[in-house]
Amino acid sequence: MSEVSWAEPGSRPAGVGDDVRRALRGWRRLLFPAVFLAYLVQTAAGVVEHAHGAWVAVGMALLAAFCACYLLAVVAGQEGGGPRRFWGYYAATLLITAAETPFAHQDAFVMLVYVSVLTVAASWLAAIPVVLAYLLIAALVPAAVPGWHAAADWNTAIAVGFVSLAMYGFFAVVRANSALADARAEVARLATENERARIARDLHDLLGHSLTTITVKAALANRLAGTDPVRARAEIAEVETLTRRTLADVRAAVSGYREVTLANELAAAREVLRAAGIDAELPGAVDSVDGDDAELFGWVVREGVTNVVRHARASSCSVRLGPRSVEIADDGVGPAGSRAGNGLTGLRERVAAAGGRLSLEVPAAGRGSRLVVELPAGAEVTA
């Protein structure tokens, strides 16, 4: 019974401008428990019946103090600020209940109904024996005190039991709503992280390929500037066109509406390999590839060719397509290192999401590399 918190699900700290709303929300939270304090009229009637003179005022003051401690305990539990304040007010309600018995006699045990509510709010399982003890006190103590001339008060005992059971259901609903709100917040957080990962992966693939192409074409234009100005200008014009297209692709990737096609990527690969001075052996058509796999294979061609131009220092590169596979091979120096870069890692994630397998093969001689992506028959592409 050490954990005490039944704060509203999805609540958040209020800002400076939210003081009025925060105050109103605090009053609303107290309205429901305050209304049911009207049941303590029975205790007040008991004070009037059994006390005399100034003792009536003392009994009423104790009753008012009980109401205040009960409401403060409710506020402490709703704010979830730790159990110390809650249990302090809880102990105060018990002491006041005991102090009220000389003034209200058996009617003082009506206050145990509210103490039981606080007990159930703190912890249901640990509250069972405590609530049963309160129930027995309310029922048997009036008959055990000779001066009260009262019978066993089973009505109050039944009220303690039924109210405790009802509050168990109420607080169970509150806790379930709080857990649901936490689950929704976690789903939203994971969705945000997935979207960030998608944008980072797409931007890497887009900018890595496009900037590599721009760098190669700009270097080629620089070499041709003195010997073939016409072709140099043509290369610079292509760099401008590619830059504009890359900007549009980046915007589309951030918005989530960009589509990669295998045919376009093969055409871009042919151009960047030509500009880099690498002999290209590319398929002339993409009819052999299943339509559902074309986008994924487009990403594979983009990343594979980009790595060949960047790192391989190859003289030739070939791309072979199958119905459920794509292979990119070169005769260069192989991968730059043993660890996979961000592009290959992102590509591996795309292939894994499609249920496929990616392998990067390097011959024992260390010359050339072979990137192979294979999808099983009937795999559903979700990349």
Contacts in CASP RR format, 6 or more apart in sequence:
PFRMAT RR
TARGET T0000
AUTHOR 0000-0000-0000
METHOD contacts of the structure
MODEL  1
MSEVSWAEPGSRPAGVGDDVRRALRGWRRLLFPAVFLAYLVQTAAGVVEH
AHGAWVAVGMALLAAFCACYLLAVVAGQEGGGPRRFWGYYAATLLITAAE
TPFAHQDAFVMLVYVSVLTVAASWLAAIPVVLAYLLIAALVPAAVPGWHA
AADWNTAIAVGFVSLAMYGFFAVVRANSALADARAEVARLATENERARIA
RDLHDLLGHSLTTITVKAALANRLAGTDPVRARAEIAEVETLTRRTLADV
RAAVSGYREVTLANELAAAREVLRAAGIDAELPGAVDSVDGDDAELFGWV
VREGVTNVVRHARASSCSVRLGPRSVEIADDGVGPAGSRAGNGLTGLRER
VAAAGGRLSLEVPAAGRGSRLVVELPAGAEVTA
1 119 0 8 1.000
1 122 0 8 1.000
1 123 0 8 1.000
1 126 0 8 1.000
1 127 0 8 1.000
2 83 0 8 1.000
3 83 0 8 1.000
3 122 0 8 1.000
3 123 0 8 1.000
4 76 0 8 1.000
4 77 0 8 1.000
4 80 0 8 1.000
4 82 0 8 1.000
4 83 0 8 1.000
4 86 0 8 1.000
4 87 0 8 1.000
4 121 0 8 1.000
4 122 0 8 1.000
5 77 0 8 1.000
5 78 0 8 1.000
5 79 0 8 1.000
5 80 0 8 1.000
5 81 0 8 1.000
5 82 0 8 1.000
6 77 0 8 1.000
6 78 0 8 1.000
6 121 0 8 1.000
6 171 0 8 1.000
6 174 0 8 1.000
6 175 0 8 1.000
6 178 0 8 1.000
7 77 0 8 1.000
7 78 0 8 1.000
7 79 0 8 1.000
7 80 0 8 1.000
7 178 0 8 1.000
8 29 0 8 1.000
8 78 0 8 1.000
9 174 0 8 1.000
9 177 0 8 1.000
9 178 0 8 1.000
9 180 0 8 1.000
9 181 0 8 1.000
9 182 0 8 1.000
10 178 0 8 1.000
10 181 0 8 1.000
10 185 0 8 1.000
14 21 0 8 1.000
14 22 0 8 1.000
26 75 0 8 1.000
29 74 0 8 1.000
29 75 0 8 1.000
29 78 0 8 1.000
30 71 0 8 1.000
30 74 0 8 1.000
30 75 0 8 1.000
33 70 0 8 1.000
33 71 0 8 1.000
33 74 0 8 1.000
33 117 0 8 1.000
34 71 0 8 1.000
37 67 0 8 1.000
37 70 0 8 1.000
37 71 0 8 1.000
37 114 0 8 1.000
39 110 0 8 1.000
39 113 0 8 1.000
40 63 0 8 1.000
40 66 0 8 1.000
40 67 0 8 1.000
40 110 0 8 1.000
40 111 0 8 1.000
40 114 0 8 1.000
42 107 0 8 1.000
42 110 0 8 1.000
43 63 0 8 1.000
43 100 0 8 1.000
43 104 0 8 1.000
43 107 0 8 1.000
43 108 0 8 1.000
43 110 0 8 1.000
43 111 0 8 1.000
44 60 0 8 1.000
44 63 0 8 1.000
44 104 0 8 1.000
45 107 0 8 1.000
46 103 0 8 1.000
46 104 0 8 1.000
46 105 0 8 1.000
46 107 0 8 1.000
46 108 0 8 1.000
47 56 0 8 1.000
47 59 0 8 1.000
47 60 0 8 1.000
47 63 0 8 1.000
47 100 0 8 1.000
47 103 0 8 1.000
47 104 0 8 1.000
47 107 0 8 1.000
48 56 0 8 1.000
49 107 0 8 1.000
50 103 0 8 1.000
50 104 0 8 1.000
50 105 0 8 1.000
50 107 0 8 1.000
51 58 0 8 1.000
51 59 0 8 1.000
51 103 0 8 1.000
51 104 0 8 1.000
55 103 0 8 1.000
56 103 0 8 1.000
58 103 0 8 1.000
59 100 0 8 1.000
59 103 0 8 1.000
59 104 0 8 1.000
62 96 0 8 1.000
62 99 0 8 1.000
62 100 0 8 1.000
62 103 0 8 1.000
63 100 0 8 1.000
65 92 0 8 1.000
65 96 0 8 1.000
66 93 0 8 1.000
66 96 0 8 1.000
66 97 0 8 1.000
66 100 0 8 1.000
66 111 0 8 1.000
66 114 0 8 1.000
69 89 0 8 1.000
69 92 0 8 1.000
69 93 0 8 1.000
69 96 0 8 1.000
70 89 0 8 1.000
70 93 0 8 1.000
70 114 0 8 1.000
70 118 0 8 1.000
72 85 0 8 1.000
72 89 0 8 1.000
73 86 0 8 1.000
73 88 0 8 1.000
73 89 0 8 1.000
73 90 0 8 1.000
73 93 0 8 1.000
73 118 0 8 1.000
74 118 0 8 1.000
74 121 0 8 1.000
76 82 0 8 1.000
76 85 0 8 1.000
76 86 0 8 1.000
76 89 0 8 1.000
77 86 0 8 1.000
77 121 0 8 1.000
83 122 0 8 1.000
86 118 0 8 1.000
86 122 0 8 1.000
90 115 0 8 1.000
90 118 0 8 1.000
90 119 0 8 1.000
90 122 0 8 1.000
93 111 0 8 1.000
93 114 0 8 1.000
93 115 0 8 1.000
93 118 0 8 1.000
94 115 0 8 1.000
96 111 0 8 1.000
97 108 0 8 1.000
97 109 0 8 1.000
97 111 0 8 1.000
97 112 0 8 1.000
97 115 0 8 1.000
100 108 0 8 1.000
100 111 0 8 1.000
101 108 0 8 1.000
101 109 0 8 1.000
105 142 0 8 1.000
105 145 0 8 1.000
105 148 0 8 1.000
105 150 0 8 1.000
106 141 0 8 1.000
106 142 0 8 1.000
106 148 0 8 1.000
106 150 0 8 1.000
106 153 0 8 1.000
106 156 0 8 1.000
109 137 0 8 1.000
109 138 0 8 1.000
109 141 0 8 1.000
109 142 0 8 1.000
109 153 0 8 1.000
109 156 0 8 1.000
110 156 0 8 1.000
110 159 0 8 1.000
112 134 0 8 1.000
112 137 0 8 1.000
112 138 0 8 1.000
112 156 0 8 1.000
112 160 0 8 1.000
113 156 0 8 1.000
113 159 0 8 1.000
113 160 0 8 1.000
113 163 0 8 1.000
115 134 0 8 1.000
116 127 0 8 1.000
116 130 0 8 1.000
116 131 0 8 1.000
116 134 0 8 1.000
116 160 0 8 1.000
116 161 0 8 1.000
116 163 0 8 1.000
116 164 0 8 1.000
116 167 0 8 1.000
117 163 0 8 1.000
117 164 0 8 1.000
117 167 0 8 1.000
119 127 0 8 1.000
119 130 0 8 1.000
119 131 0 8 1.000
119 134 0 8 1.000
119 164 0 8 1.000
120 127 0 8 1.000
120 131 0 8 1.000
120 164 0 8 1.000
120 167 0 8 1.000
120 168 0 8 1.000
120 171 0 8 1.000
121 167 0 8 1.000
121 171 0 8 1.000
124 168 0 8 1.000
124 171 0 8 1.000
124 172 0 8 1.000
127 164 0 8 1.000
131 160 0 8 1.000
131 161 0 8 1.000
131 164 0 8 1.000
134 160 0 8 1.000
135 157 0 8 1.000
135 160 0 8 1.000
135 161 0 8 1.000
136 157 0 8 1.000
138 153 0 8 1.000
138 156 0 8 1.000
138 157 0 8 1.000
138 160 0 8 1.000
139 152 0 8 1.000
139 153 0 8 1.000
139 154 0 8 1.000
139 156 0 8 1.000
139 157 0 8 1.000
140 152 0 8 1.000
142 148 0 8 1.000
142 150 0 8 1.000
142 151 0 8 1.000
142 152 0 8 1.000
142 153 0 8 1.000
143 150 0 8 1.000
143 151 0 8 1.000
143 152 0 8 1.000
143 153 0 8 1.000
198 256 0 8 1.000
199 253 0 8 1.000
199 254 0 8 1.000
201 343 0 8 1.000
201 346 0 8 1.000
201 349 0 8 1.000
201 350 0 8 1.000
202 253 0 8 1.000
202 256 0 8 1.000
202 258 0 8 1.000
203 250 0 8 1.000
203 253 0 8 1.000
203 254 0 8 1.000
204 342 0 8 1.000
204 343 0 8 1.000
204 346 0 8 1.000
205 299 0 8 1.000
205 302 0 8 1.000
205 303 0 8 1.000
205 343 0 8 1.000
205 346 0 8 1.000
205 347 0 8 1.000
206 246 0 8 1.000
206 249 0 8 1.000
206 250 0 8 1.000
206 253 0 8 1.000
206 258 0 8 1.000
207 246 0 8 1.000
207 250 0 8 1.000
208 306 0 8 1.000
209 268 0 8 1.000
209 272 0 8 1.000
209 302 0 8 1.000
209 303 0 8 1.000
209 305 0 8 1.000
209 306 0 8 1.000
210 242 0 8 1.000
210 243 0 8 1.000
210 245 0 8 1.000
210 246 0 8 1.000
210 249 0 8 1.000
211 246 0 8 1.000
212 272 0 8 1.000
212 306 0 8 1.000
212 309 0 8 1.000
212 310 0 8 1.000
213 242 0 8 1.000
213 268 0 8 1.000
213 271 0 8 1.000
213 272 0 8 1.000
213 275 0 8 1.000
213 309 0 8 1.000
214 239 0 8 1.000
214 242 0 8 1.000
214 243 0 8 1.000
214 246 0 8 1.000
216 272 0 8 1.000
216 275 0 8 1.000
216 276 0 8 1.000
216 309 0 8 1.000
217 235 0 8 1.000
217 236 0 8 1.000
217 238 0 8 1.000
217 239 0 8 1.000
217 242 0 8 1.000
217 272 0 8 1.000
217 275 0 8 1.000
218 235 0 8 1.000
218 236 0 8 1.000
218 239 0 8 1.000
220 235 0 8 1.000
220 275 0 8 1.000
221 232 0 8 1.000
221 233 0 8 1.000
221 235 0 8 1.000
221 236 0 8 1.000
221 239 0 8 1.000
222 232 0 8 1.000
224 231 0 8 1.000
224 232 0 8 1.000
224 235 0 8 1.000
225 232 0 8 1.000
226 232 0 8 1.000
235 275 0 8 1.000
238 271 0 8 1.000
249 258 0 8 1.000
252 258 0 8 1.000
259 295 0 8 1.000
260 295 0 8 1.000
260 298 0 8 1.000
260 299 0 8 1.000
260 302 0 8 1.000
261 294 0 8 1.000
261 295 0 8 1.000
261 298 0 8 1.000
262 286 0 8 1.000
262 289 0 8 1.000
262 294 0 8 1.000
262 295 0 8 1.000
262 297 0 8 1.000
262 298 0 8 1.000
262 301 0 8 1.000
262 321 0 8 1.000
263 286 0 8 1.000
263 294 0 8 1.000
265 298 0 8 1.000
265 299 0 8 1.000
265 301 0 8 1.000
265 302 0 8 1.000
266 282 0 8 1.000
266 283 0 8 1.000
266 284 0 8 1.000
266 286 0 8 1.000
266 298 0 8 1.000
266 301 0 8 1.000
266 319 0 8 1.000
268 302 0 8 1.000
269 280 0 8 1.000
269 282 0 8 1.000
269 301 0 8 1.000
269 302 0 8 1.000
269 305 0 8 1.000
269 319 0 8 1.000
270 280 0 8 1.000
270 282 0 8 1.000
272 305 0 8 1.000
272 306 0 8 1.000
272 309 0 8 1.000
273 279 0 8 1.000
273 280 0 8 1.000
273 305 0 8 1.000
273 308 0 8 1.000
273 309 0 8 1.000
273 317 0 8 1.000
274 280 0 8 1.000
276 309 0 8 1.000
278 308 0 8 1.000
278 309 0 8 1.000
278 314 0 8 1.000
278 315 0 8 1.000
278 316 0 8 1.000
278 317 0 8 1.000
278 330 0 8 1.000
279 315 0 8 1.000
279 316 0 8 1.000
279 317 0 8 1.000
280 316 0 8 1.000
280 317 0 8 1.000
280 318 0 8 1.000
280 319 0 8 1.000
281 316 0 8 1.000
281 317 0 8 1.000
281 318 0 8 1.000
281 319 0 8 1.000
282 318 0 8 1.000
282 319 0 8 1.000
283 319 0 8 1.000
283 320 0 8 1.000
283 321 0 8 1.000
286 294 0 8 1.000
286 321 0 8 1.000
288 321 0 8 1.000
288 322 0 8 1.000
288 323 0 8 1.000
289 297 0 8 1.000
289 321 0 8 1.000
289 322 0 8 1.000
289 323 0 8 1.000
289 326 0 8 1.000
290 323 0 8 1.000
290 324 0 8 1.000
292 380 0 8 1.000
292 381 0 8 1.000
293 324 0 8 1.000
293 354 0 8 1.000
293 375 0 8 1.000
293 381 0 8 1.000
295 381 0 8 1.000
295 383 0 8 1.000
296 350 0 8 1.000
296 351 0 8 1.000
296 354 0 8 1.000
296 373 0 8 1.000
296 375 0 8 1.000
296 381 0 8 1.000
296 383 0 8 1.000
297 321 0 8 1.000
297 326 0 8 1.000
297 373 0 8 1.000
299 347 0 8 1.000
299 350 0 8 1.000
299 383 0 8 1.000
300 326 0 8 1.000
300 328 0 8 1.000
300 347 0 8 1.000
300 351 0 8 1.000
300 371 0 8 1.000
300 373 0 8 1.000
301 319 0 8 1.000
301 326 0 8 1.000
301 328 0 8 1.000
303 343 0 8 1.000
303 344 0 8 1.000
303 347 0 8 1.000
304 328 0 8 1.000
304 347 0 8 1.000
304 371 0 8 1.000
305 317 0 8 1.000
305 319 0 8 1.000
305 328 0 8 1.000
307 335 0 8 1.000
307 344 0 8 1.000
307 371 0 8 1.000
308 314 0 8 1.000
308 317 0 8 1.000
308 328 0 8 1.000
308 330 0 8 1.000
308 332 0 8 1.000
311 333 0 8 1.000
311 334 0 8 1.000
311 335 0 8 1.000
311 336 0 8 1.000
312 330 0 8 1.000
312 332 0 8 1.000
312 333 0 8 1.000
312 334 0 8 1.000
312 368 0 8 1.000
312 369 0 8 1.000
313 332 0 8 1.000
313 333 0 8 1.000
314 330 0 8 1.000
314 331 0 8 1.000
314 332 0 8 1.000
314 333 0 8 1.000
314 368 0 8 1.000
315 331 0 8 1.000
315 332 0 8 1.000
316 330 0 8 1.000
316 331 0 8 1.000
317 328 0 8 1.000
317 329 0 8 1.000
317 330 0 8 1.000
318 327 0 8 1.000
318 328 0 8 1.000
318 329 0 8 1.000
318 330 0 8 1.000
319 326 0 8 1.000
319 327 0 8 1.000
319 328 0 8 1.000
320 326 0 8 1.000
320 327 0 8 1.000
320 329 0 8 1.000
321 327 0 8 1.000
324 374 0 8 1.000
324 375 0 8 1.000
324 376 0 8 1.000
324 377 0 8 1.000
324 379 0 8 1.000
325 372 0 8 1.000
325 373 0 8 1.000
325 374 0 8 1.000
325 375 0 8 1.000
326 372 0 8 1.000
326 373 0 8 1.000
327 370 0 8 1.000
327 371 0 8 1.000
327 372 0 8 1.000
327 373 0 8 1.000
328 370 0 8 1.000
328 371 0 8 1.000
329 368 0 8 1.000
329 369 0 8 1.000
329 370 0 8 1.000
329 371 0 8 1.000
330 368 0 8 1.000
330 369 0 8 1.000
331 367 0 8 1.000
331 368 0 8 1.000
332 367 0 8 1.000
332 368 0 8 1.000
332 369 0 8 1.000
333 366 0 8 1.000
333 367 0 8 1.000
333 368 0 8 1.000
334 362 0 8 1.000
334 366 0 8 1.000
334 367 0 8 1.000
334 368 0 8 1.000
334 369 0 8 1.000
335 360 0 8 1.000
335 362 0 8 1.000
335 369 0 8 1.000
340 348 0 8 1.000
340 360 0 8 1.000
344 360 0 8 1.000
347 358 0 8 1.000
348 358 0 8 1.000
350 383 0 8 1.000
351 357 0 8 1.000
351 358 0 8 1.000
351 373 0 8 1.000
351 375 0 8 1.000
351 383 0 8 1.000
352 358 0 8 1.000
353 382 0 8 1.000
353 383 0 8 1.000
354 375 0 8 1.000
354 379 0 8 1.000
354 380 0 8 1.000
354 381 0 8 1.000
354 382 0 8 1.000
354 383 0 8 1.000
355 375 0 8 1.000
355 376 0 8 1.000
355 379 0 8 1.000
356 373 0 8 1.000
356 374 0 8 1.000
356 375 0 8 1.000
356 376 0 8 1.000
356 379 0 8 1.000
357 373 0 8 1.000
357 374 0 8 1.000
358 371 0 8 1.000
358 372 0 8 1.000
358 373 0 8 1.000
359 371 0 8 1.000
359 372 0 8 1.000
359 374 0 8 1.000
360 369 0 8 1.000
360 370 0 8 1.000
360 371 0 8 1.000
360 372 0 8 1.000
361 369 0 8 1.000
361 370 0 8 1.000
361 371 0 8 1.000
361 372 0 8 1.000
362 368 0 8 1.000
362 369 0 8 1.000
362 370 0 8 1.000
375 381 0 8 1.000
END
